[in-house]
Amino acid sequence: MGIRVAVAGASGYAGGELLRLLAGHPEFDLVAATAHSQAGTHVTAVHPQLTGLDLTLGATDAATLSEADLVFLALPHGESAALAAQLPESVKIVDLGADFRLADASAWGTYYGGAHAGTWTYGLPELPGQRARVAAATRVANTGCYAATVTLALAPLIAAGVADPADVVVVASSGTSGAGRSAKAHLLGSEVMGDLTPYKVGVHQHVPEIKQATGATSLSMTPVLAPMPRGILATVTARFATEADPRAVLKDAYAGEPFVHVLPEGQWPHTAATAGSNSCHLQATVDADSGRILVLSALDNLGKGAAGQAVQCANIMSGLPETLGLSVFGVAP
């Protein structure tokens, strides 16, 4: 008998990706998957890619989830806190929502609204010292997808004193799965195909999370909806604080990291190369005209940006090799 795990919010895109990863995990036994409106539905009616997994979605309640040793909460923002409060302390939790990511209650109020639920251990193991904190935690707040993409590109440069934390600009494109599975008119195929659409310009909710994780003090972010199902490509630029080779700084920071790869010179990250994986691909250079640092970062928003990252954290929390059940290789074409 392995470690018993459950997924709340299993009918969504991140929940479906969690089920896929957990079904093939050698040490995790999937004992329950729950949903709201889809409760009572066989999982293959919601996620046909999981044909062969004999599982019926249950109602999302603490009694069902308490049977597990570890629970993944893949719920809409603002819904995790109430459910988490009902689970026993003995049950470990990885929350894929935003409820417990921010330390600043005022930032929560500004970007999400409502009461701030508190702060859990932040689930990005590649940050200095964070792997040990995750290993010691029973409650972990998984990163946001944009936050993971940008933080991995930026944090080592600010920590090394190379990038100016007061002058960071991000333009990032994301696939439509990042907006969730709920039906929305602006996500219809006829609206998305052949189009790039900026949204939440200057007010995206991942900005305070990125600032908290990287040490940036001023960050301008323009998110763009791209006509693809999954993936994020971020262009992160910053002014030099100290002259250094930004690519060398990133290579040193991620030497030995299984899921973060600084590409060979001349190769640039692209989303298809990370699809289906838990990897982040990085490349850095100096802009020839402006002299600014320029880092390109790509990952799968449902992988390293959500479900894969959550499984990585769960592995660490459970004392398992953190790569277990996860692929560093993308699926392409």
C-alpha positions as CSV (number, residue, x, y, z in Angstrom):
1,M,0.0,0.0,0.0
2,G,1.5,3.3,-1.1
3,I,0.8,6.9,0.1
4,R,-2.9,7.6,-0.2
5,V,-3.7,10.7,-2.2
6,A,-6.9,12.5,-3.2
7,V,-7.7,15.4,-5.6
8,A,-10.4,18.0,-4.9
9,G,-11.5,19.8,-8.1
10,A,-10.6,16.9,-10.3
11,S,-13.0,18.0,-13.2
12,G,-10.8,21.0,-14.1
13,Y,-7.8,21.1,-16.4
14,A,-5.3,21.1,-13.6
15,G,-7.3,18.4,-11.8
16,G,-7.3,16.3,-14.9
17,E,-3.5,16.7,-15.3
18,L,-3.1,15.7,-11.6
19,L,-5.1,12.6,-12.2
20,R,-3.0,11.7,-15.2
21,L,0.3,12.1,-13.2
22,L,-1.0,10.3,-10.1
23,A,-2.4,7.4,-12.1
24,G,1.2,6.6,-13.3
25,H,3.0,7.4,-10.0
26,P,4.8,4.4,-8.5
27,E,4.3,5.5,-4.8
28,F,1.0,7.4,-4.7
29,D,-2.3,5.5,-4.6
30,L,-5.2,7.6,-5.9
31,V,-8.1,6.9,-3.4
32,A,-10.5,9.7,-4.2
33,A,-11.2,12.4,-6.8
34,T,-14.0,15.0,-6.2
35,A,-15.8,17.6,-8.1
36,H,-18.8,19.9,-7.6
37,S,-21.2,19.8,-10.6
38,Q,-19.6,16.7,-12.0
39,A,-19.9,14.6,-8.9
40,G,-21.3,11.1,-9.7
41,T,-19.7,11.2,-13.2
42,H,-17.2,8.6,-14.3
43,V,-13.8,10.3,-14.8
44,T,-13.6,9.3,-18.5
45,A,-16.8,11.3,-19.3
46,V,-14.9,14.4,-18.1
47,H,-11.3,13.4,-19.1
48,P,-11.4,11.0,-22.0
49,Q,-7.6,11.0,-22.1
50,L,-7.8,8.9,-18.9
51,T,-9.6,5.9,-20.4
52,G,-8.6,2.9,-18.4
53,L,-8.7,4.7,-15.1
54,D,-11.8,3.3,-13.3
55,L,-12.9,6.2,-11.1
56,T,-16.1,8.0,-10.3
57,L,-15.9,11.6,-9.2
58,G,-17.3,12.1,-5.7
59,A,-18.7,15.1,-3.9
60,T,-16.2,17.6,-2.5
61,D,-16.4,17.2,1.2
62,A,-13.9,16.8,4.1
63,A,-15.1,13.3,5.0
64,T,-14.2,11.9,1.6
65,L,-10.8,13.7,1.4
66,S,-9.8,12.8,5.0
67,E,-9.3,9.2,4.0
68,A,-6.1,10.3,2.2
69,D,-2.6,10.9,3.6
70,L,-2.2,13.8,1.2
71,V,-4.8,16.0,-0.6
72,F,-4.3,18.2,-3.7
73,L,-6.8,21.1,-3.8
74,A,-7.3,22.2,-7.4
75,L,-10.2,24.5,-6.6
76,P,-11.0,28.0,-7.9
77,H,-9.2,30.9,-6.0
78,G,-10.8,31.6,-2.7
79,E,-12.4,28.2,-2.2
80,S,-9.5,26.2,-0.7
81,A,-9.3,27.8,2.7
82,A,-12.7,26.7,4.0
83,L,-12.1,23.1,2.9
84,A,-8.6,23.0,4.2
85,A,-9.8,24.1,7.6
86,Q,-12.0,21.0,7.8
87,L,-9.2,18.5,7.1
88,P,-7.3,16.9,10.0
89,E,-3.8,18.3,10.7
90,S,-2.5,14.7,9.9
91,V,-3.5,15.1,6.3
92,K,-0.9,16.9,4.2
93,I,-2.2,19.4,1.7
94,V,-0.9,21.0,-1.6
95,D,-3.1,23.8,-2.6
96,L,-3.0,24.7,-6.4
97,G,-5.1,27.8,-5.8
98,A,-3.9,31.2,-4.6
99,D,-5.5,31.2,-1.2
100,F,-2.3,30.8,0.8
101,R,0.5,32.1,-1.5
102,L,0.7,35.7,-0.4
103,A,2.2,36.9,2.9
104,D,0.8,40.4,2.5
105,A,-2.9,40.6,3.4
106,S,-3.3,44.0,1.7
107,A,-1.9,42.5,-1.6
108,W,-4.5,39.7,-1.3
109,G,-7.3,42.3,-0.9
110,T,-6.1,44.4,-3.8
111,Y,-5.7,41.5,-6.3
112,Y,-8.2,38.9,-5.2
113,G,-10.5,40.6,-2.7
114,G,-12.1,39.2,0.5
115,A,-10.5,38.0,3.6
116,H,-6.8,36.8,3.6
117,A,-6.7,33.2,4.7
118,G,-3.1,33.2,5.8
119,T,0.3,32.0,4.3
120,W,1.6,28.5,3.7
121,T,5.1,27.3,2.7
122,Y,5.6,28.4,-0.9
123,G,5.9,25.5,-3.3
124,L,8.8,26.4,-5.6
125,P,11.6,24.1,-4.6
126,E,14.2,25.7,-6.8
127,L,14.3,28.9,-4.7
128,P,17.2,29.0,-2.2
129,G,16.3,27.1,0.9
130,Q,12.8,26.4,-0.2
131,R,13.3,22.6,-0.8
132,A,14.0,22.1,2.9
133,R,11.0,24.2,3.9
134,V,8.7,22.2,1.6
135,A,10.1,18.9,3.0
136,A,9.3,20.0,6.5
137,A,5.8,21.4,5.7
138,T,2.4,19.8,6.0
139,R,0.7,22.6,4.1
140,V,2.2,23.9,0.8
141,A,0.9,26.7,-1.5
142,N,1.6,25.8,-5.1
143,T,2.8,28.5,-7.4
144,G,0.8,30.4,-10.0
145,C,1.6,29.4,-13.6
146,Y,2.9,32.9,-14.6
147,A,4.6,33.2,-11.3
148,A,6.6,30.0,-11.8
149,T,7.6,31.0,-15.3
150,V,8.8,34.5,-14.3
151,T,10.3,33.7,-10.9
152,L,12.5,31.0,-12.3
153,A,13.8,33.5,-14.9
154,L,14.3,36.4,-12.5
155,A,14.9,35.3,-8.9
156,P,18.6,34.2,-9.3
157,L,19.5,37.5,-11.1
158,I,18.0,39.7,-8.4
159,A,19.5,37.4,-5.6
160,A,23.0,37.8,-7.3
161,G,22.6,41.6,-7.4
162,V,22.8,41.5,-11.2
163,A,19.2,42.7,-12.1
164,D,17.7,45.9,-10.7
165,P,14.7,44.8,-8.6
166,A,13.1,48.2,-9.3
167,D,13.0,47.9,-13.1
168,V,11.4,44.7,-14.3
169,V,9.1,44.3,-17.3
170,V,7.3,41.1,-18.3
171,V,5.4,40.2,-21.4
172,A,4.0,36.7,-21.2
173,S,1.7,34.6,-23.5
174,S,-0.4,31.7,-22.1
175,G,-2.5,29.0,-23.5
176,T,-6.3,29.0,-22.9
177,S,-6.2,26.2,-20.3
178,G,-4.7,28.8,-17.9
179,A,-8.1,30.4,-17.8
180,G,-9.8,27.3,-16.5
181,R,-12.5,25.0,-17.9
182,S,-15.6,27.1,-17.2
183,A,-17.4,28.1,-20.4
184,K,-16.5,31.7,-21.3
185,A,-17.5,33.5,-24.5
186,H,-14.0,35.0,-25.0
187,L,-12.5,31.5,-24.9
188,L,-14.6,30.1,-27.7
189,G,-12.5,28.6,-30.5
190,S,-13.8,31.2,-33.0
191,E,-12.7,34.0,-30.6
192,V,-9.3,32.7,-29.8
193,M,-8.0,31.1,-33.1
194,G,-5.9,33.5,-35.1
195,D,-5.8,36.1,-32.4
196,L,-3.5,37.3,-29.6
197,T,-5.3,39.2,-26.8
198,P,-3.8,41.1,-23.9
199,Y,-5.8,40.9,-20.6
200,K,-5.5,42.1,-17.0
201,V,-2.8,44.5,-18.3
202,G,-1.0,46.1,-15.3
203,V,-3.3,44.4,-12.8
204,H,-2.6,40.6,-13.1
205,Q,-3.0,38.8,-9.8
206,H,0.4,37.0,-10.1
207,V,2.3,40.3,-9.8
208,P,2.5,40.4,-6.0
209,E,3.4,36.7,-5.9
210,I,6.2,37.3,-8.4
211,K,7.5,40.3,-6.4
212,Q,7.3,38.3,-3.1
213,A,9.2,35.3,-4.6
214,T,11.9,37.3,-6.5
215,G,12.5,40.4,-4.4
216,A,11.4,42.6,-7.3
217,T,10.1,46.0,-6.0
218,S,8.5,47.2,-9.3
219,L,7.2,45.0,-12.0
220,S,5.1,45.8,-15.1
221,M,3.4,42.8,-16.5
222,T,1.4,42.3,-19.7
223,P,-0.3,38.9,-20.1
224,V,-1.4,37.7,-23.5
225,L,-3.9,35.0,-24.3
226,A,-2.5,32.8,-27.1
227,P,-4.4,30.5,-29.5
228,M,-3.0,27.2,-28.0
229,P,-4.3,24.9,-25.3
230,R,-1.3,24.9,-23.0
231,G,2.1,26.5,-22.4
232,I,3.5,29.9,-21.3
233,L,6.3,31.9,-22.9
234,A,7.5,34.8,-20.9
235,T,9.9,37.6,-21.9
236,V,11.5,39.1,-18.8
237,T,13.6,42.2,-19.1
238,A,15.5,44.1,-16.3
239,R,18.0,46.8,-16.0
240,F,21.5,45.8,-14.9
241,A,22.4,46.6,-11.3
242,T,25.9,45.1,-11.7
243,E,27.6,44.0,-14.9
244,A,27.6,40.2,-15.2
245,D,26.7,37.5,-17.6
246,P,23.0,36.8,-16.9
247,R,23.2,33.4,-18.6
248,A,26.1,32.3,-16.5
249,V,24.2,33.4,-13.3
250,L,21.3,31.3,-14.3
251,K,23.5,28.3,-15.2
252,D,25.2,28.5,-11.8
253,A,21.8,28.8,-9.9
254,Y,20.3,25.8,-11.6
255,A,23.3,23.5,-11.9
256,G,22.0,20.1,-10.9
257,E,18.3,21.0,-10.9
258,P,16.3,18.3,-12.6
259,F,13.5,20.4,-14.0
260,V,15.1,23.8,-14.9
261,H,17.3,23.9,-17.9
262,V,19.3,26.8,-19.3
263,L,19.5,26.0,-23.0
264,P,22.7,26.0,-25.1
265,E,23.6,29.3,-26.6
266,G,21.7,30.0,-29.8
267,Q,18.7,27.9,-28.7
268,W,15.5,29.7,-27.5
269,P,12.7,28.4,-25.3
270,H,9.4,27.5,-27.0
271,T,6.2,26.2,-25.5
272,A,5.9,22.9,-27.5
273,A,9.2,21.7,-26.2
274,T,7.9,21.7,-22.6
275,A,4.4,20.4,-23.2
276,G,3.5,17.4,-21.0
277,S,6.7,17.9,-18.9
278,N,7.6,19.4,-15.5
279,S,10.5,21.3,-17.1
280,C,11.2,25.0,-17.5
281,H,13.4,26.1,-20.3
282,L,15.5,29.3,-20.0
283,Q,17.7,31.4,-22.2
284,A,19.3,34.8,-21.4
285,T,21.1,37.4,-23.3
286,V,21.8,41.2,-23.3
287,D,19.7,43.3,-25.6
288,A,22.0,44.9,-28.2
289,D,20.2,48.2,-28.3
290,S,19.0,48.9,-24.8
291,G,21.6,47.0,-22.9
292,R,18.9,45.4,-20.7
293,I,19.0,41.9,-19.4
294,L,16.6,39.7,-21.4
295,V,15.5,36.2,-20.3
296,L,13.1,34.0,-22.1
297,S,11.3,31.3,-20.1
298,A,8.9,28.6,-21.2
299,L,7.0,25.9,-19.4
300,D,3.7,23.9,-19.5
301,N,1.2,25.9,-17.5
302,L,-0.5,22.6,-16.5
303,G,2.8,20.9,-15.7
304,K,5.5,22.9,-14.0
305,G,3.0,25.7,-13.7
306,A,0.4,23.6,-11.8
307,A,-0.1,19.9,-11.5
308,G,3.5,18.8,-12.1
309,Q,4.8,21.3,-9.7
310,A,2.2,20.1,-7.1
311,V,3.4,16.5,-7.5
312,Q,7.0,17.6,-7.2
313,C,6.2,19.3,-3.9
314,A,4.2,16.3,-2.8
315,N,7.1,14.0,-3.5
316,I,9.4,16.2,-1.4
317,M,6.8,16.4,1.5
318,S,6.5,12.6,1.4
319,G,10.3,12.0,1.5
320,L,10.3,10.6,-2.0
321,P,12.7,11.5,-4.9
322,E,11.2,14.7,-6.2
323,T,11.4,13.5,-9.8
324,L,9.2,10.5,-9.2
325,G,6.3,10.2,-11.6
326,L,7.4,13.3,-13.5
327,S,9.0,13.7,-16.9
328,V,11.7,16.2,-17.8
329,F,10.9,15.6,-21.5
330,G,8.2,17.4,-23.4
331,V,5.9,15.9,-26.1
332,A,6.4,17.3,-29.5
333,P,5.3,17.9,-32.2
